[in-house]
Amino acid sequence: MKHVLSVLVQNQPGVLVRVASMFSRREFNIDSLAVGVTQLPEYSRMTVVVHGDQAIVTQMIKQLEKLVEVVAVQILPSHSSVSRGMTLLKINADGEKRSEILKMAEIFRAKVVDAQKATLILEITGDDEKIDAFTELLAPYGILETIRTGLIGLERGDNTIYKRCEERDNYGENVL
């Protein structure tokens, strides 16, 4: 089963290596990894896509939370979060093919980000299923190159990963 983990970490050198090494040492496989700074420059946010049953994911979270640089970890359930990835595709688009490709791009809300005499570079964002369907549809036209980002995601509603930080900081305290 696919799980999307959102990991808030301190924004400092070496954190990505420590997190990736933790997965490697425990033989957990990462399907996708995306990292970026948050609106608070002292934090970065990692979105990690992994496969495994609930026991394995629970173990991953426990191991992540042991790392000093990890501030909070949350699972992004598919029913209550938004996740997106981006793909750039360079397509062989000479002659008559070009107009057909542009029609398909419009249907999938893909953008043309570069147009040359014989090629187009298209940008598409969305969930994995949308991107896979678009890529499969374009395959007969001749995909010359692709690059795909990892997923990024946020939980819907007013819950934030920062609330999890507060809960973790207050864990075990008697609050009156």
C-alpha positions as CSV (number, residue, x, y, z in Angstrom):
1,M,0.0,0.0,0.0
2,K,1.3,3.5,-0.9
3,H,1.8,6.0,1.9
4,V,2.7,9.7,1.7
5,L,4.7,11.0,4.7
6,S,5.2,14.7,5.3
7,V,8.3,15.3,7.4
8,L,9.2,18.7,8.8
9,V,12.9,19.0,9.4
10,Q,15.4,21.7,10.5
11,N,16.7,23.4,7.4
12,Q,20.4,22.7,7.7
13,P,23.2,20.9,5.8
14,G,23.2,17.1,6.0
15,V,19.6,16.6,7.0
16,L,18.6,15.0,3.7
17,V,21.5,12.6,3.9
18,R,20.6,11.6,7.5
19,V,16.9,11.0,6.6
20,A,17.8,9.0,3.4
21,S,20.4,7.0,5.3
22,M,17.9,6.1,8.0
23,F,15.6,4.6,5.3
24,S,18.6,2.8,3.7
25,R,20.0,1.3,6.9
26,R,16.6,-0.2,7.8
27,E,16.1,-1.4,4.2
28,F,13.0,0.8,3.6
29,N,12.6,1.7,0.0
30,I,11.7,5.3,-1.0
31,D,9.5,5.5,-4.1
32,S,9.6,9.3,-4.3
33,L,11.3,12.1,-2.3
34,A,10.8,15.8,-2.7
35,V,12.3,18.5,-0.4
36,G,11.8,22.2,-0.2
37,V,12.1,25.1,2.3
38,T,8.8,26.2,4.0
39,Q,7.5,29.6,4.7
40,L,9.6,29.5,7.8
41,P,13.2,29.5,6.6
42,E,14.4,27.5,9.5
43,Y,12.4,24.5,8.4
44,S,12.3,22.3,5.2
45,R,9.6,19.9,4.4
46,M,10.2,16.5,2.9
47,T,7.4,14.5,1.2
48,V,8.4,10.8,1.1
49,V,6.3,8.2,-0.8
50,V,6.8,4.7,0.5
51,H,5.1,1.3,0.1
52,G,4.3,-1.0,3.0
53,D,1.7,-2.2,5.4
54,Q,0.7,-0.2,8.4
55,A,3.2,-1.9,10.7
56,I,6.1,-1.0,8.4
57,V,5.0,2.6,8.1
58,T,4.5,3.0,11.8
59,Q,8.1,1.7,12.2
60,M,9.4,4.2,9.6
61,I,7.7,7.1,11.5
62,K,9.2,6.0,14.9
63,Q,12.6,5.8,13.3
64,L,12.2,9.3,11.7
65,E,11.1,10.8,15.0
66,K,14.3,9.6,16.7
67,L,16.4,11.8,14.4
68,V,17.3,15.1,16.2
69,E,16.7,17.2,13.1
70,V,13.1,15.9,12.5
71,V,10.6,18.2,14.0
72,A,7.4,16.4,13.1
73,V,6.1,13.6,10.9
74,Q,2.6,13.1,9.5
75,I,0.9,10.7,7.2
76,L,-1.1,12.4,4.4
77,P,-4.2,10.2,3.9
78,S,-5.4,10.3,0.3
79,H,-9.0,11.1,1.4
80,S,-8.0,14.2,3.4
81,S,-5.0,15.6,1.6
82,V,-3.9,17.0,-1.7
83,S,-0.8,15.6,-3.5
84,R,0.7,16.6,-6.8
85,G,3.7,15.9,-8.9
86,M,5.1,17.5,-12.0
87,T,6.5,16.0,-15.2
88,L,8.3,17.6,-18.1
89,L,8.0,15.6,-21.4
90,K,10.0,16.3,-24.6
91,I,7.9,15.0,-27.5
92,N,8.8,14.5,-31.1
93,A,6.2,16.9,-32.6
94,D,7.0,17.6,-36.2
95,G,4.4,18.0,-39.0
96,E,0.8,16.9,-38.4
97,K,1.6,15.4,-35.0
98,R,2.0,18.8,-33.4
99,S,-1.7,19.8,-33.5
100,E,-2.8,16.4,-32.2
101,I,-0.3,16.6,-29.3
102,L,-1.5,20.2,-28.5
103,K,-5.1,19.0,-28.4
104,M,-4.2,16.2,-25.9
105,A,-2.2,18.7,-23.9
106,E,-5.2,21.0,-23.6
107,I,-7.5,18.1,-22.5
108,F,-5.0,17.2,-19.7
109,R,-4.3,20.9,-18.9
110,A,-0.6,20.5,-19.7
111,K,1.4,23.6,-20.6
112,V,3.8,24.0,-23.5
113,V,6.9,25.4,-21.9
114,D,9.2,25.2,-25.0
115,A,8.4,24.8,-28.7
116,Q,11.1,24.1,-31.3
117,K,10.8,23.1,-35.0
118,A,10.6,19.4,-34.3
119,T,9.9,19.1,-30.6
120,L,7.7,20.3,-27.8
121,I,8.4,20.3,-24.1
122,L,5.2,19.9,-22.1
123,E,4.6,20.4,-18.3
124,I,1.9,18.5,-16.5
125,T,1.0,18.5,-12.9
126,G,-1.4,16.2,-11.0
127,D,-1.6,12.9,-9.3
128,D,0.3,9.9,-10.5
129,E,-2.7,8.4,-12.4
130,K,-3.2,11.6,-14.4
131,I,0.5,11.9,-15.3
132,D,0.7,8.2,-16.2
133,A,-2.4,8.4,-18.4
134,F,-1.0,11.4,-20.3
135,T,2.4,9.8,-20.7
136,E,0.9,6.6,-22.1
137,L,-1.2,8.6,-24.5
138,L,1.8,10.5,-25.8
139,A,4.1,7.4,-26.1
140,P,3.1,6.6,-29.8
141,Y,4.2,10.1,-30.8
142,G,7.7,9.6,-29.6
143,I,8.7,10.7,-26.1
144,L,12.3,11.8,-26.4
145,E,12.9,12.6,-22.7
146,T,11.0,12.8,-19.4
147,I,11.8,14.1,-15.9
148,R,9.4,13.6,-13.0
149,T,9.4,15.3,-9.6
150,G,8.4,13.5,-6.4
151,L,5.0,14.1,-5.0
152,I,4.4,17.0,-2.6
153,G,1.3,17.3,-0.5
154,L,-0.6,19.0,2.2
155,E,-3.4,17.9,4.5
156,R,-6.8,19.5,3.8
157,G,-8.5,21.8,6.3
158,D,-7.0,23.8,9.2
159,N,-4.7,21.0,10.5
160,T,-1.0,21.7,9.9
161,I,2.2,19.9,10.6
162,Y,3.1,22.8,13.0
163,K,0.2,21.7,15.2
164,R,1.9,18.3,15.4
165,C,5.1,20.1,16.6
166,E,3.1,21.7,19.4
167,E,1.6,18.3,20.4
168,R,5.0,16.7,20.4
169,D,6.5,19.5,22.5
170,N,3.7,19.1,25.1
171,Y,3.8,15.3,25.1
172,G,3.9,14.0,28.6
173,E,3.3,17.4,30.3
174,N,0.5,18.0,32.7
175,V,-1.4,21.0,31.3
176,L,-3.8,22.7,33.6
